[in-house]
Amino acid sequence: MGSTIILGFKEMKAIKDRFEFSYDNDVVMLSDLKKMSDLYVFDLVSTVHKVQASKVTWEEGIKAVMEAQQKSNRLWNSIKANTLTAEELQLIAETEPLVTSVNNVSNQLIDIMSQKDKTVLKTFRHDNLYSAVDPLIHKLAELSDVQLKQSKEQLQSSKISYIRSKNILMFGVLSVLFLSFFGTAYIVGIIIKKTKAIIKRERDLQVEELRNAIILLDTTGHIARIGGWTLNVDTMKISWTREVYDIHEIDVIQPLDFNTALEFYPPEVRPDLIAQLNECLTTGKNMDIELPFITTKGSRLWINIQANAQYKKGKIVRLIGSFQDITRHKYVEDELKRLNNNLNDMVIAETEKRLKQEQMLIQQSKMASMGEMIGLIAHQWRQPLNAVGITIQDLEDAYKCGEVNDKYIDNVVDTTMKQVYFMSKTVDDFRDFFIPSKEKALFDVKLNIEELLSMFGHVFSKSNIHVSLQVEEDTFAFTDGYPNELKQVILNILNNSSDAIVSKNCSKVQGTIEIGIGNNEDKSEVLLSIKDNGGGIPENVIERIFEPYFTTKGTDGTGVGLYMSKTIIETNMGGSLTVRNVDDGAEFVIRLITAERQSEQQQCVSAKVDYNFSKEEIMYLSS
């Protein structure tokens, strides 16, 4: 009787050991396989989708992919460390290269994500990632099926052993009667209870994990407005996830047939959809298309449809894809295009407005000195008019004295016409100065400055300021630009230099303004420098003198002259205007791009011209 009871206990212990082995070897391995599949689906593929949709940053995506890769490798090594059957070893051998392939693809994916290029990422996802992950998921599913089958066999074997051990124990119970009955029943009850608890716990765990996975997919799909679909190649039967039904705004019923599903798309886009589906079905090329879409309730949406082909024994058997509502994305995209177009129009309008304002400021700057210019014209006309008056008076006296003859008349006509020509030329010079240059023209910078100094040189001489023009040898001084505007710039700088000299020159020391013209080394630029001895510009304001409405002259200045000068040179003529302090004064430097050489004869010889007018010249410029 004792040996019978011992035999029963040994059998029960064997059952317990088999259950624990089954749990450690099969159930844990099943859990690892499930976790490994989830890593590839959720942590790898889903992360790529999130990066593509800008729901996570590139850095977060790279981190998630690396962590998924590390976790999956640890799980795979754990799976291979289990006690495996021949069938499992065969599947492990078939799965190993697929795991290696996914690891390689993951490394490539990390490199691509480091480049932060969504176009490349999208192509890689379709062409490489899916094709590497899908076969591995299927192979892991085969391993899971084998594990489930073995677990069932273990459970069946345990049931048989349990019945056998129960019979043995019952025999022992009958043998030892009342005494053995209580002990054996208690032990058997414990074993059965523990066995059922183990099985129930693992089954509940699997069910709970599956339920959580389904809830996760439904929730994330609803948030992203993305669902899944499959198309059976043989039957053309369509299967949808819940979110696809929600996007169509129809109840979750038996899936619609293929032709009915097409009716949700406007007729004009159906050929494109069918063409891409046929290409995916026949060649296996991944599908990715955006189409307008009309729901059952008439809502107009934009849809993105993606798919890839699934093979069995080298033949395409079905399509698996995603179906996403991208209406908001399209709206934002269209709105950005509209804003960009409006922004371009606004920039063009604002640019034109600013150019007009700048031209207006230039003209206002000229007109602001109109009174001074009229005074200059009057000054230059005064002596010629006096000369003409004297000549006419002399003509009357000569006539009375009988001195009028052909020679006298010729002399009077010649003298009078010289004065008239000088007066006419003065009017033309000032009239041309006030007319803005409408178009760029090729002109000689040296001649341009000489014309300016011939008009205003005597103004500076009256203030005891010596103005000189120095041209370096073989200087090419031609440029494309606005001649009158350049004169205005030069006059603005000369006036500023003159004001500085006059305000400083209490001791009546000779003021000087030196104008230099030359080229840079490769003669690609005309270099124009204007240097004075007016004491320079204070260092704390020199960086601001080109700002609009900034002036160092108090109420006597407007702060427009140098700002407009810089605008003319840099914006309108493509050059540069800078200033620096040198010696006992300031130096303004203008750089202008040289024009195409017309002839070597256009080069200037070295020359220095003084525009320091004598008192006699100031009194009578026509002499």
C-alpha positions in Angstrom: 0.0 0.0 0.0 2.8 2.4 0.9 4.6 1.7 -2.4 1.4 2.4 -4.3 0.9 5.7 -2.6 4.6 6.6 -3.2 4.1 5.7 -6.9 1.1 8.0 -7.0 3.0 10.9 -5.4 5.9 10.4 -7.9 3.5 10.5 -10.8 2.0 13.7 -9.4 5.4 15.2 -9.0 6.2 14.3 -12.6 3.0 16.1 -13.7 4.1 19.1 -11.7 7.6 19.0 -13.2 6.1 18.7 -16.7 3.8 21.7 -16.1 6.7 23.8 -14.9 8.9 22.8 -17.8 6.0 23.6 -20.2 5.6 27.0 -18.5 9.3 27.8 -18.6 10.0 26.4 -22.0 6.8 26.9 -24.0 4.7 29.6 -22.4 7.6 32.0 -21.7 8.9 31.4 -25.2 5.4 32.2 -26.6 5.5 35.4 -24.6 8.9 36.3 -25.9 7.8 35.7 -29.5 4.8 37.9 -29.0 7.0 40.7 -27.5 9.4 40.4 -30.3 6.6 40.7 -32.9 5.3 43.7 -31.1 8.7 45.4 -31.1 8.9 45.1 -34.9 5.3 46.2 -35.5 4.9 48.9 -32.9 8.4 50.1 -31.9 9.9 49.9 -35.4 7.3 50.2 -38.2 5.0 52.4 -36.1 7.9 54.7 -35.1 8.7 55.3 -38.8 5.1 56.2 -39.5 5.2 58.7 -36.6 8.4 60.3 -37.8 6.9 60.5 -41.3 3.8 62.2 -39.9 5.9 64.5 -37.6 4.4 63.1 -34.5 7.8 62.4 -33.0 11.1 64.1 -33.7 13.9 62.6 -35.7 16.0 62.1 -32.6 13.1 60.4 -30.7 12.6 58.1 -33.7 16.2 57.1 -33.9 16.2 56.4 -30.1 13.1 54.2 -30.4 14.5 52.2 -33.3 17.8 51.6 -31.5 16.0 50.5 -28.3 13.7 48.2 -30.3 16.7 46.6 -32.1 18.5 46.0 -28.7 15.3 44.5 -27.1 14.5 42.2 -30.0 18.1 40.9 -30.1 17.9 40.1 -26.4 14.6 38.3 -26.8 15.9 36.3 -29.8 18.9 35.1 -27.9 16.6 34.1 -25.0 14.4 32.2 -27.4 17.4 30.3 -28.9 18.6 29.4 -25.4 15.5 27.3 -24.7 15.4 23.5 -25.0 14.1 23.1 -28.5 12.7 20.3 -30.6 13.9 19.3 -34.0 11.0 21.2 -35.6 11.8 24.3 -33.6 15.5 24.1 -34.4 14.6 24.0 -38.1 12.4 27.1 -37.8 15.1 28.9 -35.7 17.6 28.2 -38.5 15.1 29.6 -41.1 14.4 32.7 -39.0 18.0 33.6 -38.1 18.8 35.2 -41.5 15.5 37.1 -41.4 16.5 38.6 -38.0 19.9 39.5 -39.4 18.2 41.1 -42.4 15.9 43.2 -40.2 18.9 44.3 -38.1 20.7 45.4 -41.2 17.6 47.3 -42.4 17.3 48.9 -38.9 20.9 50.1 -39.1 20.2 51.6 -42.6 17.0 53.1 -41.2 19.0 54.9 -38.4 21.4 56.3 -41.0 18.5 57.5 -43.2 16.7 59.1 -40.2 19.9 60.9 -39.3 19.7 62.6 -42.7 16.2 64.0 -41.8 14.8 63.5 -45.3 11.2 62.4 -45.3 11.1 61.6 -49.0 14.0 59.1 -48.7 12.5 57.7 -45.5 9.2 57.1 -47.2 10.8 55.3 -50.2 13.0 53.2 -47.8 9.9 52.3 -45.7 8.0 51.0 -48.8 10.9 49.4 -50.6 13.0 47.9 -47.8 11.5 48.0 -44.3 8.2 46.3 -45.1 9.8 43.6 -47.3 12.3 42.8 -44.4 9.9 42.9 -41.5 6.9 41.1 -43.0 8.7 37.7 -43.7 10.1 37.8 -40.2 6.7 38.4 -38.6 5.3 35.5 -40.5 8.2 33.2 -39.5 7.7 34.3 -35.8 4.1 33.4 -36.2 5.0 29.9 -37.4 7.2 29.5 -34.3 4.3 30.6 -32.1 2.1 28.0 -33.8 4.6 25.3 -33.1 4.8 26.4 -29.5 1.1 26.3 -29.1 0.9 22.9 -30.7 3.5 21.6 -28.3 1.8 23.2 -25.3 -1.4 21.4 -26.3 0.5 18.1 -26.6 2.0 18.7 -23.1 -1.4 19.5 -21.7 -2.9 16.3 -23.2 0.0 14.3 -21.9 -0.5 15.8 -18.5 -4.2 14.9 -18.6 -3.4 11.3 -19.3 -0.7 11.2 -16.6 -3.2 12.8 -14.2 -5.8 10.1 -14.9 -3.2 7.4 -14.5 -1.8 8.8 -11.3 -5.4 9.4 -10.1 -6.1 5.7 -10.6 -3.0 4.7 -8.8 -3.8 6.9 -5.9 -7.4 5.6 -5.9 -6.0 2.1 -5.7 -3.8 3.3 -2.8 -6.8 4.9 -1.2 -8.8 1.8 -1.4 -5.8 -0.1 0.0 -5.1 2.1 3.0 -8.8 3.0 3.4 -9.6 5.9 5.5 -6.1 6.9 6.5 -4.7 7.2 3.0 -7.8 8.8 1.6 -7.4 12.1 3.3 -3.7 12.5 2.5 -4.0 11.5 -1.1 -7.1 13.7 -1.8 -5.4 16.7 -0.3 -2.3 16.2 -2.4 -4.2 15.6 -5.6 -6.4 18.6 -4.9 -3.3 20.8 -4.5 -1.8 19.6 -7.7 -4.9 19.9 -9.7 -5.6 23.4 -8.3 -2.1 24.5 -9.0 -2.2 23.0 -12.5 -5.4 24.7 -13.4 -4.1 28.0 -11.9 -1.0 27.9 -14.1 -3.0 27.2 -17.2 -5.6 29.8 -16.4 -3.0 32.4 -15.6 -1.1 31.9 -18.8 -4.3 31.8 -20.9 -5.6 35.0 -19.2 -2.2 36.7 -19.8 -2.3 35.8 -23.5 -5.9 37.0 -23.8 -5.1 40.2 -21.9 -2.1 41.0 -24.1 -4.1 40.3 -27.2 -7.0 42.5 -25.9 -4.5 45.3 -25.1 -2.9 45.1 -28.5 -6.3 45.4 -30.2 -7.2 48.3 -28.0 -3.9 50.0 -28.7 -4.3 49.5 -32.5 -7.9 50.8 -32.4 -7.0 53.8 -30.3 -3.9 54.9 -32.2 -5.7 54.3 -35.5 -8.6 56.5 -34.3 -6.2 59.2 -33.2 -4.3 59.2 -36.5 -7.4 58.5 -38.5 -5.7 55.5 -40.1 -7.1 52.0 -40.6 -6.0 48.8 -42.3 -7.4 46.7 -45.1 -6.7 43.5 -47.0 -7.6 42.4 -50.5 -7.7 38.7 -51.4 -6.4 38.2 -54.9 -8.4 35.1 -55.7 -11.8 36.2 -54.3 -11.3 40.0 -54.5 -12.8 40.1 -51.0 -12.0 43.2 -49.0 -11.5 43.3 -45.2 -11.4 46.5 -43.2 -10.5 47.5 -39.7 -13.0 49.5 -37.6 -11.4 52.9 -38.4 -11.8 52.3 -42.1 -15.5 51.9 -41.5 -15.5 55.1 -39.4 -13.8 57.1 -42.2 -16.4 55.8 -44.7 -19.1 56.8 -42.1 -20.8 53.5 -42.3 -21.6 50.9 -39.6 -19.3 47.9 -39.0 -21.0 45.4 -41.2 -20.0 42.7 -43.7 -17.3 44.3 -45.9 -18.3 45.8 -49.1 -17.3 44.2 -52.5 -14.6 45.8 -54.6 -16.9 47.6 -57.1 -19.0 49.1 -54.3 -15.9 50.3 -52.5 -14.8 52.2 -55.7 -18.0 54.2 -55.7 -16.7 56.3 -52.8 -14.2 57.9 -55.1 -15.1 60.5 -57.8 -15.3 59.0 -61.3 -12.3 61.0 -62.6 -9.8 59.5 -60.1 -11.0 55.8 -60.2 -8.8 54.9 -63.2 -5.7 56.1 -61.3 -6.7 54.0 -58.3 -7.4 50.9 -60.4 -4.1 51.3 -62.3 -2.1 51.4 -59.1 -3.9 48.4 -57.6 -3.3 46.4 -60.8 0.4 47.3 -60.8 0.7 46.2 -57.1 -1.2 43.0 -57.8 0.8 42.1 -60.9 4.3 43.3 -60.2 4.3 43.6 -56.4 5.3 47.3 -56.6 4.3 49.1 -53.4 1.3 51.4 -53.7 1.1 55.0 -52.4 -1.6 57.3 -53.7 -3.6 60.4 -52.5 -7.2 60.7 -53.7 -10.3 62.8 -53.1 -13.0 60.8 -51.3 -16.8 61.1 -50.6 -18.2 59.4 -47.5 -21.7 57.8 -47.2 -23.0 61.0 -45.6 -21.5 63.3 -48.3 -18.4 64.5 -46.4 -15.6 65.3 -48.8 -12.2 64.1 -47.7 -8.7 63.4 -48.9 -7.4 59.9 -48.5 -3.9 58.3 -48.6 -3.9 54.7 -49.6 -0.8 52.5 -49.2 -0.3 48.8 -49.8 2.2 46.1 -50.4 1.9 42.6 -51.8 2.0 39.4 -49.7 3.5 36.3 -51.3 2.9 32.6 -50.8 5.2 30.2 -52.7 6.4 33.0 -54.9 2.8 34.1 -55.9 1.0 37.2 -54.8 -2.0 36.1 -52.7 -3.2 39.3 -51.1 -2.6 43.0 -50.6 -2.2 44.5 -47.1 -2.4 48.2 -46.7 -3.3 51.4 -44.8 -6.2 53.8 -45.3 -5.7 57.3 -43.8 -7.8 60.4 -43.7 -5.3 63.2 -44.6 -7.9 66.0 -45.1 -6.5 68.2 -42.4 -3.0 67.7 -43.8 -4.1 68.6 -47.3 -6.0 71.7 -46.0 -2.8 72.9 -44.2 -0.8 72.2 -47.3 -3.2 74.1 -49.5 -3.3 76.9 -47.0 0.5 77.1 -46.9 0.6 77.3 -50.7 -2.0 80.1 -50.6 -0.1 82.0 -47.9 3.1 81.5 -49.9 1.5 82.9 -53.0 0.0 85.8 -51.1 3.4 86.4 -49.4 5.1 86.5 -52.7 2.5 89.1 -53.9 2.9 91.1 -50.7 6.7 91.0 -51.0 6.5 92.2 -54.6 4.0 95.0 -53.7 6.1 96.0 -50.7 9.3 96.0 -52.7 7.7 98.2 -55.4 6.3 100.5 -52.7 9.7 100.8 -51.0 11.4 101.5 -54.4 8.9 104.2 -55.0 9.4 105.7 -51.5 13.1 105.6 -52.0 12.8 107.4 -55.4 10.5 109.9 -53.7 13.1 110.4 -50.9 15.8 110.9 -53.5 13.7 113.5 -55.2 12.7 115.1 -52.0 16.3 115.3 -51.0 17.0 117.2 -54.2 14.1 119.4 -53.9 15.0 120.2 -50.3 18.1 122.0 -51.7 16.1 123.7 -54.5 16.3 127.2 -52.9 20.1 126.8 -52.7 20.3 125.6 -56.3 18.2 128.6 -57.5 20.5 130.9 -55.6 23.4 129.3 -57.4 21.8 129.7 -60.8 21.1 133.4 -59.9 24.6 133.8 -58.8 26.1 132.3 -62.0 23.7 134.4 -64.1 24.4 137.8 -62.3 27.8 138.5 -63.9 26.8 137.3 -67.5 23.7 139.5 -67.3 25.9 142.5 -66.1 28.3 141.8 -69.0 25.4 141.8 -71.5 24.0 145.0 -70.0 27.4 146.7 -70.2 27.8 145.6 -73.8 24.5 147.0 -74.8 25.3 150.3 -73.1 28.6 150.4 -74.8 26.9 149.8 -78.1 24.8 152.9 -77.6 27.8 155.0 -76.8 29.8 153.6 -79.7 27.0 154.3 -82.1 26.8 158.0 -80.9 30.5 158.3 -81.3 30.6 156.7 -84.7 32.6 153.7 -83.6 30.2 151.1 -84.9 31.6 149.1 -87.8 31.6 145.4 -88.9 34.4 144.5 -86.6 32.7 146.1 -83.6 29.4 144.4 -84.3 31.1 141.0 -84.7 32.8 141.5 -81.3 29.5 142.6 -79.6 27.7 139.5 -81.1 30.5 137.2 -80.1 30.7 138.5 -76.5 27.0 138.5 -76.0 26.5 135.0 -77.4 29.2 133.6 -75.1 27.3 135.0 -72.1 24.0 133.6 -73.5 25.5 130.2 -74.1 27.0 130.2 -70.6 23.6 131.0 -69.1 21.8 128.4 -71.2 24.3 125.8 -70.3 23.9 126.6 -66.6 20.1 126.1 -66.9 20.6 122.8 -68.7 23.1 121.5 -66.2 20.8 122.2 -63.2 17.7 121.0 -65.1 19.5 117.7 -65.8 20.6 117.4 -62.2 17.0 117.6 -61.0 15.7 114.9 -63.4 15.9 111.4 -61.9 17.7 108.8 -64.1 14.9 106.4 -65.1 17.1 103.7 -66.6 20.7 102.4 -66.0 23.2 103.8 -68.5 26.9 103.3 -69.2 28.8 106.4 -68.0 32.2 107.7 -67.1 32.5 108.2 -63.3 35.4 110.7 -63.8 33.4 112.8 -66.3 30.3 112.6 -64.0 32.3 114.1 -61.0 33.9 116.7 -63.2 30.5 117.9 -64.3 29.3 118.0 -60.7 32.4 120.0 -59.5 32.0 122.5 -62.4 28.6 123.3 -61.0 29.3 123.4 -57.3 33.1 123.8 -56.9 32.9 127.5 -56.3 30.4 126.9 -53.4 33.2 125.1 -51.4 35.8 127.7 -52.5 33.7 130.4 -50.8 34.0 128.4 -47.5 37.8 128.2 -47.9 37.7 124.5 -48.8 40.1 123.2 -51.5 38.5 120.3 -53.6 40.8 118.2 -55.8 40.2 115.2 -58.1 42.9 112.6 -58.4 42.6 109.8 -61.0 45.1 106.9 -61.0 46.9 106.0 -64.1 45.2 103.5 -66.5 42.0 103.7 -64.5 38.9 102.2 -66.1 36.1 104.4 -64.7 33.1 103.2 -66.7 30.1 101.7 -64.9 26.4 100.9 -65.5 24.1 102.9 -63.2 22.3 106.1 -62.7 24.5 109.1 -63.4 22.3 111.8 -61.8 21.8 109.7 -58.7 25.6 109.3 -58.4 26.0 113.0 -58.6 23.5 113.4 -55.8 25.4 110.9 -53.6 28.7 112.7 -54.2 27.1 116.1 -53.5 25.6 114.7 -50.2 29.0 113.5 -49.1 30.8 116.7 -50.1 28.2 118.7 -48.2 28.7 116.6 -45.1 32.5 117.0 -45.4 32.1 120.7 -45.9 29.8 121.1 -42.8 32.4 119.1 -40.7 35.3 121.3 -41.9 33.4 124.5 -41.3 32.2 123.5 -37.8 35.8 122.5 -36.9 37.8 125.2 -38.7 37.7 128.0 -36.1 41.3 128.9 -36.9 40.6 129.4 -40.5 43.0 126.6 -41.6 42.6 125.6 -45.2 40.0 122.9 -45.5 40.6 120.1 -48.0 38.5 117.5 -49.7 40.3 114.9 -51.9 38.4 112.8 -54.4 40.3 109.8 -55.8 39.3 107.4 -58.6 41.0 104.1 -59.2 40.4 100.3 -59.7 41.0 97.2 -57.6 43.6 94.7 -58.7 41.6 92.9 -61.3 39.8 96.1 -62.5 36.4 94.6 -61.7 35.5 97.6 -59.5 35.7 101.4 -59.8 36.9 102.7 -56.4 35.9 106.2 -55.5 37.2 107.8 -52.3 36.2 111.1 -50.7 38.6 112.1 -47.9 38.4 115.4 -45.8 40.2 117.0 -42.9 37.1 117.8 -40.9 38.1 115.9 -37.8 36.4 112.6 -38.5 33.2 111.1 -37.1 32.7 110.2 -33.4 33.3 106.5 -32.9 30.1 106.1 -30.9 28.0 107.1 -33.9 30.0 106.1 -36.9 28.1 102.8 -37.2 24.8 104.6 -37.3 25.3 107.5 -39.8 23.6 105.5 -42.6 20.5 104.9 -40.6 17.4 106.8 -41.7 16.6 110.0 -39.8 19.8 109.8 -37.8 21.8 113.0 -37.8 24.6 114.6 -35.9 23.6 118.1 -36.9 20.7 118.5 -34.5 17.8 120.6 -36.0 19.9 121.5 -39.0 20.0 117.9 -40.3 17.3 115.6 -41.6 19.1 112.2 -41.4 18.0 111.4 -45.0 21.0 112.3 -47.1 23.5 109.5 -46.2 20.7 106.9 -45.8 19.5 107.6 -49.4 23.1 107.7 -50.6 23.7 104.2 -49.3 20.4 103.0 -50.7 21.3 104.4 -54.2 24.7 102.9 -54.3 23.9 99.5 -52.8 20.3 98.8 -53.8 20.0 100.6 -57.1 23.6 100.4 -58.4 24.7 97.1 -56.9 27.8 98.6 -55.2 28.8 99.5 -51.7 29.3 102.6 -49.6 31.4 102.6 -46.4 33.1 105.1 -44.1 36.0 105.1 -41.8 38.1 107.7 -39.9 41.6 108.4 -41.3 44.2 110.9 -40.1 42.4 114.1 -39.2 39.2 113.4 -41.0 36.8 110.8 -42.5 37.0 108.8 -45.8 33.9 107.6 -47.7 34.6 104.8 -50.1 32.2 103.9 -53.0 32.7 100.6 -54.9 31.0 100.2 -58.2 31.1 97.3 -60.6 33.0 98.2 -63.8 31.1 98.0 -67.1 32.3 95.9 -70.1 35.2 97.6 -71.7 34.3 99.3 -74.9 37.8 100.2 -75.9 41.2 100.6 -74.4 40.9 104.3 -75.2 38.4 104.6 -72.4 41.1 104.2 -69.8 42.0 107.4 -68.0 45.5 108.8 -67.8 46.8 109.9 -64.4 45.6 113.4 -63.7 44.9 115.8 -60.8 42.5 118.6 -61.2 42.0 121.3 -58.5 38.5 122.8 -58.1 39.7 125.7 -55.9 38.2 128.8 -57.5 39.8 132.2 -57.2 37.8 135.2 -56.0 37.8 136.5 -59.6 36.5 133.2 -60.8 33.8 133.2 -58.1 32.8 136.8 -59.1 32.8 136.0 -62.8 32.7 132.3 -63.8 32.4 133.0 -67.5 35.7 134.7 -67.9 
